[in-house]
Amino acid sequence: MKIVFMGTPEFAIPALQAFLSSSHSVEAVVSAPDKERGRGRQLSFTPVKKFALENGIKVFTPVLLKSQEFIDEMKKINPDLFVIVAFRILPMEVFRLPKFGSINLHGSLLPKYRGAAPIQWALINGENETGVTTFFLNDKVDTGNIILQEKIKIDDEDNFGSVHNKLMMLGAGVILKTVDLIEKGEVVETTQDNQLSSPAPKITKEICEIDWNKSAYQIHNLVRGLAPYPAAFFVHNKKIIKVFKTKVVAVENIPQESGWIDIEISSNKEISSIKILQTKKEIFISTGENYLQIFELQPEGRKKMRTDEFLRGNIFPLSY
């Protein structure tokens, strides 16, 4: 089957690699435009474009997907199918071009977590399972008929980085199976139940800021869902403290110390305080319910470190 593969980040590379090792023909790759990066403002390619060029595949990087020039190029290729993995929203006049339409790989069990950040929100909301879904594109984002789904368990130690990598590898196999089914004419489509849908909006800085009035469980899941990037954080003495790894601790398991102190934090220009306990190797913070132990953190302008490393030369409140 002649396909055009569309994708941008690292998440899409195993899927593209799977097609290169299959009986299907990758006629071209479409990725996001090059960007200027670094002090020298040098142009850099997306991970998918870089991989495609290394493997001798023609790459298109249209600024406007609706441009007639891009549409004409796709018509020249005359693909059987567009395969989309972590790319932009395709306009109708584009995704309807191929003979068999366009399919997408999504990092959730649709209709749950429709949107830009499905992996993050599954963790933030404390889900114990997630997975990948392939579906046909239609005019509303992430609502097309489902072709295949496969699940994985979310382990207690998982964070965004580990679940991302699991789904990246799982998805490569699922999208290849999907194209095989389409080629054989063996697809059984399932309509999504919109009443079961939930949103997975883009992660913003406001979402990343920790609200210590929430329960330790909610904050712990926020930390998991945003680690290792972009990371949950709080602001102390006008400096950002990123938090990467935590644990919920019940009251009875807190060390019997008398060293609880208040430190000032700021949120949306308001200053409040949190209670913090520091031992020689541990940090505990009081929350709206139970306590949160911090295992990895990063003060602004410094490297990420374990709590015991941090406490060798620092103590709250930080003076910088």
C-alpha positions in Angstrom: 0.0 0.0 0.0 1.3 3.5 -0.9 1.3 5.7 2.2 2.3 9.2 3.1 3.4 9.4 6.7 2.8 12.5 8.7 4.4 13.2 12.1 6.7 15.5 14.0 8.1 14.3 17.4 10.2 11.3 18.5 6.9 9.5 19.4 6.2 9.0 15.7 9.6 7.5 14.7 9.1 3.8 15.7 5.9 3.8 13.7 7.7 5.2 10.6 10.4 2.7 11.1 7.9 -0.1 11.3 6.5 0.9 7.9 10.0 1.0 6.3 10.4 -2.6 7.4 7.0 -3.7 6.1 5.6 -4.5 2.7 4.0 -1.0 2.5 5.7 1.8 0.5 6.4 5.1 2.3 6.2 7.5 -0.7 6.8 10.7 1.4 6.9 12.1 4.9 5.2 15.3 6.0 6.5 17.1 9.1 6.4 20.5 10.8 8.5 23.4 9.3 12.1 23.8 10.4 12.7 26.2 13.3 15.5 28.4 14.3 17.1 27.3 17.6 20.0 28.2 19.8 22.2 31.3 20.1 23.2 31.0 16.4 19.6 30.7 15.3 20.4 27.8 13.2 17.6 25.9 11.5 16.8 22.5 13.1 14.7 19.7 11.7 11.9 17.9 13.6 12.9 14.4 14.8 10.7 12.8 12.1 12.2 14.9 9.3 15.7 14.1 10.5 14.9 10.3 10.5 13.2 10.5 7.1 16.2 12.2 5.5 18.6 9.7 7.0 16.6 7.0 5.4 16.3 8.7 2.0 12.6 9.6 2.1 11.3 12.7 0.5 10.0 15.2 3.1 7.5 18.0 2.8 7.2 20.7 5.5 4.3 22.9 4.5 3.6 26.0 6.5 0.0 26.0 5.4 -1.6 22.6 5.0 -4.4 24.1 2.9 -2.0 25.6 0.4 -2.7 24.6 -3.2 1.0 23.8 -3.7 1.0 21.2 -1.0 -2.3 19.7 -2.1 -1.0 19.4 -5.6 2.1 17.6 -4.4 0.0 15.1 -2.5 -2.2 14.5 -5.6 0.9 13.8 -7.6 1.9 11.1 -5.2 -1.6 9.7 -5.3 -1.3 7.7 -2.0 -3.6 5.0 -0.9 -3.6 6.2 2.7 -2.3 9.1 4.9 -0.9 7.8 8.2 -0.8 10.4 11.0 1.2 10.0 14.2 1.5 13.1 16.4 1.0 15.8 13.8 -1.1 18.8 13.2 -4.9 18.9 12.5 -5.5 18.1 8.9 -8.0 20.1 6.9 -10.8 18.1 5.3 -9.6 18.9 1.8 -6.3 17.2 2.7 -7.4 14.1 4.7 -9.9 13.1 2.1 -7.3 13.0 -0.7 -6.2 9.3 -0.4 -8.2 6.4 -1.8 -8.7 4.9 1.7 -8.8 8.2 3.6 -6.5 9.0 6.5 -5.9 7.3 9.8 -4.5 8.6 13.1 -2.7 7.0 16.1 -3.8 8.6 19.3 -2.1 8.0 22.8 -5.3 7.2 24.7 -8.2 4.9 24.8 -10.6 7.0 22.8 -13.1 8.6 23.4 -11.3 9.3 26.7 -8.7 12.1 26.5 -9.3 13.7 23.2 -6.8 16.5 22.6 -3.2 17.4 22.6 -1.9 15.9 25.8 -3.6 12.5 26.4 -0.7 10.8 28.2 -0.2 13.6 30.6 -3.9 13.9 31.6 -4.3 10.1 32.1 -1.6 10.3 34.7 -2.7 13.7 36.2 -6.2 12.2 36.7 -4.8 9.0 38.4 -5.8 6.5 35.7 -4.5 2.9 36.2 -4.6 2.0 32.5 -4.2 3.7 29.2 -3.4 2.7 25.6 -3.4 3.6 22.0 -6.2 4.0 19.4 -6.2 4.1 15.6 -9.1 5.7 13.9 -10.2 7.2 10.6 -10.1 11.0 10.5 -13.3 13.0 10.1 -14.2 16.7 10.4 -14.1 16.8 14.2 -10.7 16.2 16.0 -10.2 12.8 17.6 -13.9 11.7 17.0 -13.5 9.4 14.0 -14.5 5.7 13.9 -12.1 3.5 15.9 -10.2 0.7 14.1 -8.0 -0.8 16.8 -7.2 -0.3 20.5 -4.6 -1.8 22.8 -4.2 -1.2 26.5 -1.4 -1.1 29.0 -1.3 -0.9 32.8 -0.1 2.3 34.4 2.3 1.3 37.1 2.8 3.2 40.4 6.3 4.3 39.4 5.3 5.4 35.9 5.5 9.1 34.8 4.9 10.9 31.6 8.3 9.9 30.2 7.9 6.1 30.9 4.3 5.9 29.7 5.2 7.9 26.6 7.9 5.4 25.7 5.7 2.4 26.3 2.9 3.8 24.1 5.4 4.9 21.5 6.5 1.3 21.0 3.0 -0.2 21.4 1.6 2.3 18.9 4.1 1.4 16.2 2.8 -2.2 16.1 -0.9 -1.1 16.3 -0.7 1.3 13.4 1.1 -1.2 11.2 -1.6 -3.8 12.0 -4.2 -1.2 11.2 -2.8 -0.5 7.7 -2.6 -4.3 7.1 -6.3 -4.6 7.9 -7.2 -1.7 5.6 -5.2 -3.3 2.8 -7.0 -6.6 3.3 -10.4 -5.0 3.6 -10.9 -6.5 7.0 -11.5 -3.4 9.1 -14.4 -3.4 11.5 -15.1 0.2 12.6 -16.5 1.2 15.9 -18.3 4.5 16.4 -17.1 6.5 19.4 -19.6 7.2 22.2 -19.3 11.0 22.7 -21.0 10.7 26.2 -17.9 8.9 27.4 -15.4 11.5 26.0 -13.1 13.5 28.2 -10.7 16.4 27.2 -6.9 16.4 27.2 -6.0 20.0 26.5 -2.6 21.4 25.9 -0.4 21.6 29.0 0.1 25.3 30.0 2.4 26.9 32.6 -0.7 27.5 34.8 -1.5 23.8 34.8 2.1 23.0 35.9 2.0 25.1 39.0 1.4 23.1 42.2 -1.6 24.1 44.3 -0.6 22.9 47.8 -4.3 23.1 49.0 -5.0 20.0 46.9 -4.5 16.6 48.3 -1.0 14.9 48.3 -2.5 12.3 46.0 -3.6 14.9 43.4 -0.2 16.7 43.6 1.7 13.5 43.3 -0.3 12.6 40.1 0.4 16.1 38.7 4.1 15.6 39.3 4.0 12.2 37.6 2.0 13.5 34.6 4.5 16.3 34.0 7.8 14.5 34.6 10.4 14.8 33.2 9.0 17.6 31.0 7.8 20.3 31.5 7.7 19.5 35.2 5.4 20.6 38.1 6.7 23.6 40.1 6.2 26.1 42.8 7.7 29.5 43.3 9.8 30.4 46.4 11.6 33.8 46.8 10.7 34.6 43.1 12.5 31.5 41.9 11.0 28.4 40.3 11.5 25.0 42.1 10.7 22.1 39.8 9.6 18.8 41.3 10.1 15.5 39.5 9.5 12.7 41.9 7.3 12.4 44.9 5.5 10.0 47.3 2.2 10.4 49.3 2.9 9.9 53.0 0.2 9.5 55.6 0.4 11.4 58.9 1.4 8.4 60.9 4.5 7.8 58.7 5.9 11.3 59.0 9.2 11.4 61.1 8.7 12.6 64.6 10.4 15.9 64.2 9.7 19.3 65.6 11.3 21.1 62.7 8.2 22.1 60.7 8.6 25.6 59.3 6.6 27.9 57.1 8.1 29.1 53.8 6.6 31.6 51.5 5.4 30.6 48.0 3.8 32.8 45.4 1.0 31.9 42.9 -0.5 34.4 40.4 1.3 37.2 42.3 -0.3 36.2 45.6 2.0 35.2 48.5 1.0 32.4 50.8 2.9 29.7 52.8 3.3 26.0 53.0 4.6 23.9 55.9 7.8 22.0 55.2 9.8 19.5 57.2 13.5 18.9 56.4 15.6 16.1 57.9 19.2 15.5 56.9 18.1 13.6 53.8 14.3 14.1 53.4 11.8 16.9 52.6 8.1 16.6 53.5 5.5 19.2 52.6 2.0 19.6 54.1 -0.9 19.5 51.6 -4.7 19.8 51.8 -4.7 16.1 52.7 -1.7 14.0 53.9 1.9 14.9 53.1 4.1 14.8 50.1 7.7 13.6 50.2 10.0 15.1 47.6 12.6 12.8 46.0 13.9 14.9 43.1 13.8 18.6 42.5 15.5 21.4 40.6 16.0 24.9 41.9 16.0 27.6 39.2 19.3 27.9 37.4 20.7 24.6 38.8 20.7 21.0 37.8 18.1 18.4 38.7 19.1 16.5 41.9 18.0 14.0 44.5 16.7 15.5 47.7 19.7 14.2 49.7 22.1 15.9 47.3 20.1 19.2 47.6 20.1 19.1 51.4 23.9 18.8 51.6 24.2 22.5 50.7 20.7 24.0 51.0 17.9 24.4 53.4 14.5 26.1 53.2 13.8 29.0 53.2 16.3 29.5 50.4 18.1 32.8 50.2 19.7 32.2 46.8 
